[in-house]
Amino acid sequence: MQHPHSAAGAGTGPRFLPPPAPKAPLRLVVADDNPVIRAGLTALLSDREDTTVVAEAADGREAYEAAVRHRPDVVLLDVRMPGVDGISALPHLLRLAPVMMLTYSHETETVREALRLGAGGYLVHGEFTTEQLVRAVHDVSEGRPHVTPGATRALLSYLRPGAPAYEEPENPPAEGGLFPKNLSQVQSDVGQSFRSRFQLSSREAEIMDLIASGMTNQQIAAACFISEKTVKNHINRIFAKLHSTSRSQATAKWLGVA
């Protein structure tokens, strides 16, 4: 006698399920007034299984029109463009898709304004590799912020004027990164700051500033191009040096209000 489940259930086990359909590539709009940069980004991001460029734009107005027409997953937006610039277009684009700033501009006010308005990331040319760019695009599409070191320094210079030069990222991009440009990096000396008594390394001081600004471990990891585990290791050392057991306690001591 045939078992009641032997035939009927023969094809219903998990091993007979069809393989999951491959994820569709992220659809991107690239907005930059420099045609060489536009073409370069399009070539890099279209020649992949996980990303594709559906439209290019030379200014903010074209970017908005392209976003209305194509409904992309992410808009890559330059800051300085003739006509409608990136900052002016940003609030309108955000109604249609997440936006990641991708630019040479790393002035403090520009970075702050872009992030204040809701940009999901801020990448400075010359500070990332192709793989880091793709990772940032995916992160921004999923609501995870991504900021390269130049933008981070701009934010830190606002939080802590006279900040020292920082160590290189632990996973530095290939020499020159993408679209390299000689960007001068201001190096200054905080001298005998009251914070020197904590004896934090420059990386630890950078991370402590980001903690004080309210960033989560995930956000700090993205900003510094390091893993969350590495962030946690740094925080453990920071807490030990500041004799603190919480972020709020450490922040109060770091800001001199404890």
C-alpha positions as CSV (number, residue, x, y, z in Angstrom):
1,M,0.0,0.0,0.0
2,Q,1.4,3.4,-1.0
3,H,2.1,5.8,1.9
4,P,-0.4,8.7,1.7
5,H,2.4,11.2,1.6
6,S,4.9,9.3,-0.6
7,A,3.6,10.5,-4.0
8,A,1.5,13.6,-3.2
9,G,4.3,15.1,-1.1
10,A,7.1,14.0,-3.3
11,G,7.6,17.4,-5.0
12,T,6.7,19.7,-2.2
13,G,9.8,19.5,0.0
14,P,12.2,22.5,0.2
15,R,14.7,20.8,-2.1
16,F,12.2,21.2,-4.9
17,L,11.6,24.9,-4.5
18,P,12.8,27.0,-7.5
19,P,15.9,29.1,-6.8
20,P,15.2,32.7,-5.8
21,A,15.0,35.2,-8.6
22,P,18.1,37.3,-8.9
23,K,17.7,40.8,-7.4
24,A,17.1,43.5,-10.0
25,P,20.1,46.0,-10.2
26,L,19.7,49.3,-8.5
27,R,18.6,51.9,-11.0
28,L,20.6,55.2,-10.8
29,V,20.5,58.7,-12.1
30,V,23.9,60.4,-12.4
31,A,23.8,64.2,-12.2
32,D,27.0,66.1,-12.8
33,D,27.8,69.1,-15.1
34,N,31.2,67.5,-16.1
35,P,30.5,65.1,-19.1
36,V,33.7,63.2,-18.4
37,I,32.7,62.4,-14.8
38,R,29.2,61.5,-15.9
39,A,30.5,59.2,-18.6
40,G,33.0,57.6,-16.2
41,L,30.4,57.0,-13.5
42,T,27.9,55.6,-16.0
43,A,30.6,53.2,-17.4
44,L,31.6,52.1,-13.9
45,L,28.0,51.6,-12.6
46,S,26.3,50.2,-15.7
47,D,28.9,47.4,-16.3
48,R,27.7,45.5,-13.2
49,E,25.0,43.1,-12.2
50,D,23.9,45.0,-9.1
51,T,23.7,48.6,-10.5
52,T,22.7,50.3,-13.7
53,V,22.5,54.0,-14.8
54,V,19.1,54.8,-16.3
55,A,19.7,58.5,-17.0
56,E,22.3,61.2,-16.9
57,A,21.8,64.9,-16.1
58,A,23.9,68.0,-16.4
59,D,22.1,70.1,-13.7
60,G,19.5,69.9,-10.9
61,R,16.6,70.5,-13.2
62,E,17.6,67.7,-15.6
63,A,18.1,65.5,-12.6
64,Y,14.6,66.2,-11.3
65,E,13.1,65.6,-14.7
66,A,15.0,62.3,-15.0
67,A,13.9,61.2,-11.6
68,V,10.3,61.9,-12.4
69,R,10.5,60.0,-15.6
70,H,12.6,57.0,-14.4
71,R,11.8,56.8,-10.6
72,P,15.4,55.6,-9.8
73,D,16.5,53.8,-6.6
74,V,19.2,56.4,-5.9
75,V,20.2,59.8,-7.4
76,L,24.0,60.6,-7.5
77,L,24.1,64.3,-7.3
78,D,26.9,66.9,-7.7
79,V,26.9,70.0,-5.7
80,R,28.1,72.7,-8.1
81,M,26.3,72.8,-11.4
82,P,25.1,75.7,-13.6
83,G,21.5,76.5,-13.6
84,V,19.9,74.6,-10.7
85,D,22.7,73.4,-8.4
86,G,22.7,70.2,-6.3
87,I,21.8,71.8,-3.0
88,S,18.8,73.7,-4.5
89,A,17.6,70.5,-6.3
90,L,18.1,68.2,-3.3
91,P,14.8,68.8,-1.4
92,H,12.8,68.2,-4.6
93,L,14.7,65.1,-5.6
94,L,14.2,63.6,-2.1
95,R,10.5,63.4,-2.7
96,L,11.3,60.9,-5.5
97,A,14.3,58.9,-4.4
98,P,17.2,58.7,-1.9
99,V,20.0,61.1,-2.9
100,M,23.8,60.6,-2.4
101,M,26.0,63.7,-3.0
102,L,28.9,62.8,-5.2
103,T,31.2,65.8,-5.6
104,Y,34.6,67.5,-5.2
105,S,33.0,70.0,-2.8
106,H,33.9,69.4,0.8
107,E,33.3,72.8,2.4
108,T,31.9,72.5,5.9
109,E,28.7,74.6,5.2
110,T,28.0,72.6,2.0
111,V,28.4,69.2,3.7
112,R,26.3,70.3,6.7
113,E,23.5,71.8,4.5
114,A,23.3,68.7,2.3
115,L,23.0,66.3,5.3
116,R,20.6,68.7,7.0
117,L,18.3,68.7,4.0
118,G,18.3,64.9,4.0
119,A,21.0,63.6,1.7
120,G,21.6,59.9,2.4
121,G,25.3,60.2,1.9
122,Y,28.2,62.5,0.9
123,L,31.1,61.1,-1.1
124,V,34.1,63.3,-2.1
125,H,35.8,62.3,-5.3
126,G,39.3,60.8,-4.9
127,E,38.4,59.2,-1.6
128,F,36.7,55.9,-2.6
129,T,37.3,53.0,-4.9
130,T,34.7,51.6,-7.3
131,E,33.7,48.9,-4.8
132,Q,33.3,51.5,-2.0
133,L,31.1,53.6,-4.3
134,V,28.9,50.6,-5.1
135,R,28.6,49.7,-1.4
136,A,27.7,53.3,-0.6
137,V,25.0,53.3,-3.3
138,H,23.5,50.2,-1.8
139,D,23.7,51.5,1.7
140,V,22.0,54.8,0.8
141,S,19.2,52.9,-1.1
142,E,18.5,51.0,2.1
143,G,18.6,54.0,4.4
144,R,22.1,53.6,5.8
145,P,24.2,56.8,5.6
146,H,27.6,56.9,3.9
147,V,30.1,59.7,4.3
148,T,33.7,59.7,3.0
149,P,36.6,61.1,5.1
150,G,36.7,64.5,3.5
151,A,33.1,65.1,4.3
152,T,33.6,63.8,7.8
153,R,36.5,66.2,8.4
154,A,34.3,69.0,7.3
155,L,31.7,68.0,9.9
156,L,34.3,67.6,12.6
157,S,35.9,71.0,11.9
158,Y,32.5,72.4,12.7
159,L,32.1,70.3,15.9
160,R,35.7,70.8,17.0
161,P,37.5,73.8,15.4
162,G,41.3,73.2,15.2
163,A,40.9,69.4,14.9
164,P,44.2,67.6,14.2
165,A,44.9,65.7,11.0
166,Y,43.4,62.2,11.1
167,E,44.9,58.9,10.4
168,E,44.3,57.3,7.0
169,P,41.2,55.2,6.6
170,E,41.8,51.6,7.6
171,N,40.7,50.4,4.2
172,P,42.2,53.2,2.0
173,P,41.1,53.5,-1.6
174,A,43.5,52.7,-4.4
175,E,46.0,55.5,-5.2
176,G,44.1,58.5,-6.3
177,G,40.7,56.9,-5.9
178,L,38.2,57.7,-8.6
179,F,38.6,61.0,-10.6
180,P,41.5,62.1,-8.4
181,K,42.1,65.7,-7.7
182,N,44.7,67.3,-5.5
183,L,42.7,68.4,-2.5
184,S,44.7,70.2,0.2
185,Q,44.1,68.9,3.7
186,V,44.4,71.4,6.5
187,Q,46.5,70.2,9.3
188,S,46.4,72.0,12.6
189,D,47.6,71.5,16.1
190,V,45.2,71.6,19.0
191,G,48.1,72.3,21.3
192,Q,47.5,71.9,25.0
193,S,43.8,71.3,24.7
194,F,42.1,70.0,27.8
195,R,41.2,66.9,25.8
196,S,44.9,66.0,25.6
197,R,44.8,64.6,29.1
198,F,42.6,61.8,27.8
199,Q,45.5,60.6,25.6
200,L,43.2,59.5,22.8
201,S,44.8,58.6,19.5
202,S,43.8,60.7,16.5
203,R,41.4,57.9,15.3
204,E,39.9,57.6,18.8
205,A,39.5,61.4,18.9
206,E,37.7,61.3,15.5
207,I,35.4,58.6,16.7
208,M,34.7,60.4,20.0
209,D,33.7,63.5,18.0
210,L,31.3,61.4,16.0
211,I,29.8,59.9,19.1
212,A,29.4,63.4,20.5
213,S,27.6,64.4,17.3
214,G,25.0,61.7,18.0
215,M,26.1,59.1,15.3
216,T,25.4,55.4,15.9
217,N,28.1,52.8,15.6
218,Q,26.7,51.9,12.1
219,Q,27.0,55.5,11.0
220,I,30.5,55.9,12.4
221,A,31.6,52.7,10.6
222,A,30.3,54.1,7.3
223,A,31.9,57.5,7.9
224,C,35.3,56.0,8.7
225,F,35.2,53.1,6.2
226,I,35.7,50.5,9.0
227,S,33.6,47.7,10.4
228,E,31.2,48.1,13.3
229,K,33.3,45.6,15.2
230,T,36.3,47.9,14.8
231,V,34.2,50.8,16.0
232,K,33.2,48.9,19.1
233,N,36.8,48.1,19.8
234,H,37.7,51.8,19.5
235,I,34.8,52.8,21.8
236,N,35.8,50.3,24.4
237,R,39.3,51.8,24.5
238,I,37.8,55.4,24.5
239,F,35.5,54.6,27.4
240,A,38.5,53.1,29.4
241,K,40.6,56.3,28.8
242,L,37.7,58.6,29.7
243,H,36.7,56.4,32.7
244,S,33.2,56.3,31.3
245,T,30.6,53.6,31.0
246,S,28.1,55.2,28.6
247,R,28.1,57.4,25.5
248,S,26.4,60.2,27.3
249,Q,29.0,60.1,30.1
250,A,31.9,60.0,27.7
251,T,30.4,62.8,25.6
252,A,29.9,65.0,28.7
253,K,33.6,64.5,29.6
254,W,34.8,65.0,26.0
255,L,32.9,68.3,25.7
256,G,34.0,69.5,29.1
257,V,30.6,69.7,30.7
258,A,31.0,66.7,33.1
